Amino acid sequence: MPWLPFNAHAMQGEAVKPDLRVLNDRPLNAETPAHLLNDATTPTRYLFVRNNGNPPVDTNPEEWQLRIEGESCVRPTTFSIDELKERFEIVSYDLQLECGGNGRSEFRPRASGNQWTTGAIGCPRWTGVRVKDVLDYCGVKEDAQYVGFLGADTHLSGDPNKVVISRGVPVEKAREVESLIAFELNGEPIPLLHGAPLRLVCGGWPGSVSGKWLTHLLIRDRVHDGPKMGGNSYRVPCAPVAPGTEVPDDQMCIIESMPVKSLITSPRSGMTVNGSQLDVSGQAWAGDLKVTSVHTSVDFGQTWQAAEVAAPRNRLAWQQWRARVHFPKPGYYEIWARATDELGRSQPMLIPGWNPKGYLNNAAHRTAVQSV
């Protein structure tokens, strides 16, 4: 697939993102080249786009409403965006958002879905109110298990009665202080492509739980059962399976915290390097956890050198790392990066456990250079 610009002018003035690679235009899905993800806080123009349906046509923030309800909601309530801003504390966090299928293109047998390489990840700054505060205001019954969402996106079939996607998270995740009902992205109103005017953001878990164009939060007395919560959707085999295995639904488990991962953002793959050493940098993240170390290798993993790893800006933000690598003589080299989380789990060298939809590929990232 070539690297193509897309123009979202038709989407109510949404800015052009000329540097992203379009994987699918119905619905629109586009990823970011690794070398454009070098910022500590991802600029909006470089944030990947993941859609399951079509964005809504009418997203007037002055008329938008959010309904809180469900079996385990004590006081069902409807809020305008202004009421959310007036009633609850407004907070901002840098939060990693990664598609569960990031890296899908490397799985064999091939997994169906958008063939993401490495670019379905970003860590922009989100501003909004805490889900926890809204839940506390509306009241949560003791039997509450999950918080699900509904959005205003429309089904590709055109059927207004079909829900595109309705996923959710356990109440404990929804109540984390970093889980937001967001209305700003990097200090500006959220653009249409990213869920304007209101979206859910639950960092560290697959991006599919961070519902866009948010209209409802459902406090459920069960595991949420909306579209794309069952079957192979955002679920992986509960036990390892051989590649190509057909896995029954009752043996699939919902993806929660994303695995430890790293990305080399500089140098750009394919560069020619003058000299015997090179400064390398990138990002690392580990779902709900912190990254404790990143190591690099230029000899196909025979030896490893520790990189410097910065602390996250806040919990659930990614961490920048940097290293200086040395080439023993001129020639072709692959720079490898491998991160380790606070539980001691490192990225594998090979594609991890095969699953039907190609989720959770956290194999070590590699970039190629020619030293002269």
SULSULUR-V167239 format. One record per pair of residues at least 6 apart in sequence whose C-alpha atoms are under 7 Angstrom apart, sorted by the first residue. I is the first residue (numbers start at 1). J is the second residue. Records with the same first field share a line. If there is no record, write none. Layout:
I=J + J
This chain:
3=20 + 21 + 22
4=20 + 21 + 22
5=17 + 18 + 19 + 20 + 21
6=16 + 17 + 18
7=16 + 17
8=14 + 15 + 16
9=15
14=191 + 192
17=45
20=30 + 31 + 32 + 33
21=30 + 31 + 32
22=29 + 30 + 31
23=29 + 30 + 114
27=51 + 52 + 53 + 54
28=50 + 51
29=49 + 50 + 51
30=48 + 49 + 50
31=48 + 49 + 119 + 120
32=46 + 47 + 48 + 119 + 120
33=119
34=118 + 119 + 264 + 265
35=265 + 266 + 268
36=46 + 265
37=265
38=265 + 282
40=320
41=94 + 123 + 124 + 125
42=122 + 123 + 124
43=124
44=186
47=122
48=119 + 120 + 121 + 122
49=193
52=164 + 165
53=153 + 154 + 155 + 156 + 164
54=153 + 154 + 155 + 156
55=153 + 154
56=152 + 153 + 154
59=196 + 197
61=81 + 197
64=80 + 81
65=78 + 79 + 80 + 81 + 215
66=78 + 79 + 80 + 214 + 215 + 216
67=77 + 78 + 79 + 215 + 216 + 217
68=76 + 77 + 78 + 216 + 217 + 218
69=76 + 77 + 217 + 218 + 219
70=218 + 219 + 220
71=219 + 220 + 221
72=140 + 141 + 143 + 144 + 219 + 220 + 221
73=138 + 139 + 140 + 141 + 219
74=138 + 139 + 140 + 141
75=138 + 139
76=138
77=138
88=129 + 133
89=129
90=127 + 128 + 129
91=127 + 128 + 129
92=125 + 126 + 127 + 128
93=125 + 126 + 127 + 178 + 314
94=123 + 124 + 125 + 126 + 313 + 314 + 317
95=123 + 124 + 125 + 126 + 203 + 316 + 317
96=122 + 123 + 203 + 204 + 316 + 317 + 318
97=121 + 122 + 123 + 203 + 204 + 207
98=120 + 121 + 122 + 206 + 207
99=120 + 121 + 206 + 207 + 208
100=206 + 207 + 234 + 359 + 360
101=116 + 358 + 359 + 360
102=116 + 117 + 118 + 120 + 361
103=116 + 117 + 118 + 361
104=111 + 115 + 116 + 117 + 358 + 359 + 361
105=115 + 116 + 117
107=351 + 354 + 358
109=243 + 244
111=356 + 357 + 358
112=357
123=317 + 318
124=185 + 186
125=185 + 186
126=182 + 184 + 185 + 186
127=182 + 183 + 184 + 185
128=180 + 181 + 182 + 183 + 184
129=180 + 181 + 182
130=177 + 178 + 179 + 180 + 181
131=174 + 175 + 179 + 180 + 181
132=174 + 175 + 176 + 177
143=221
144=171 + 219 + 220 + 221
145=170 + 171 + 220 + 221 + 222 + 223
146=168 + 169 + 170 + 171 + 219 + 220 + 221 + 222 + 223 + 224
147=168 + 169 + 170 + 171 + 174 + 217 + 218 + 219 + 220
148=166 + 167 + 168 + 169 + 217 + 218 + 219 + 224
149=166 + 167 + 168 + 211 + 216 + 217 + 218
150=166 + 214 + 215 + 216 + 217
151=211 + 212 + 213 + 214 + 215 + 216
152=213 + 214 + 215
153=164 + 213
154=160 + 164
155=162 + 163 + 164
163=227
164=227
165=227 + 228
166=226 + 227 + 228
167=209 + 224 + 226 + 227 + 228 + 229
168=209 + 224
169=209
179=201 + 202 + 203
180=200 + 201 + 202
181=198 + 199 + 200 + 201
182=198 + 199 + 200 + 201
183=189 + 190 + 197 + 198 + 199
184=190
190=196 + 197
194=212
195=212 + 213
196=213
197=213
198=212 + 213 + 214
199=210 + 211 + 212 + 213 + 214
200=210 + 211 + 212 + 214
201=210
202=209 + 210
203=316
204=257 + 258 + 287 + 288 + 316
205=256 + 257 + 258 + 287
206=258
231=249
232=356 + 357
234=254 + 255
235=252 + 253 + 254 + 255
236=252 + 253 + 254 + 255 + 355
237=247 + 251 + 252 + 253 + 355
238=251 + 252 + 253
240=353
241=354
242=354
243=354
257=287 + 288
258=286 + 287
259=286 + 287 + 360 + 362
260=285 + 286 + 287 + 339 + 340 + 341 + 346 + 347 + 362
261=284 + 285 + 286 + 339 + 347 + 362
262=283 + 284 + 285 + 337 + 338 + 339 + 365
263=282 + 283 + 284 + 365
264=281 + 282 + 283 + 337 + 365
265=281 + 282
266=280 + 281 + 282
267=280
269=367 + 368 + 369
270=368 + 369
271=369 + 370
272=369 + 370 + 371
273=369 + 370 + 371 + 372
274=371 + 372
275=371 + 372
276=326 + 327 + 328 + 329 + 371
277=324 + 325 + 326 + 327
278=324 + 325 + 326
279=323 + 324 + 325
280=322 + 323 + 324
281=321 + 322 + 323
282=320 + 321 + 322
283=318 + 319 + 320 + 321
284=291 + 318 + 319 + 320 + 339
285=291 + 318 + 319
286=341
287=316
288=316
289=341 + 342
290=341 + 342
291=339 + 340 + 341 + 342
292=340 + 341 + 342
293=309 + 339 + 340
294=306 + 307 + 309 + 337 + 338 + 339 + 340
295=304 + 305 + 306 + 307 + 337 + 338 + 339
296=304 + 305 + 306 + 307 + 335 + 336 + 337 + 338
297=303 + 304 + 305 + 335 + 336 + 337
298=333 + 334 + 335 + 336
307=321 + 322 + 323
308=321 + 322 + 323
309=319 + 320 + 321 + 322
310=319 + 320 + 321
311=319
312=318 + 319
330=371 + 372
331=370 + 371 + 372
332=369 + 370 + 371
333=368 + 369 + 370
334=366 + 367 + 368 + 369
335=366 + 367 + 368
336=364 + 365 + 366 + 367
337=364 + 365 + 366
338=346 + 347 + 364
339=346 + 347
340=346 + 347
347=362 + 363 + 364
348=363 + 364
349=363 + 364
350=363
351=361 + 363
352=361 + 363
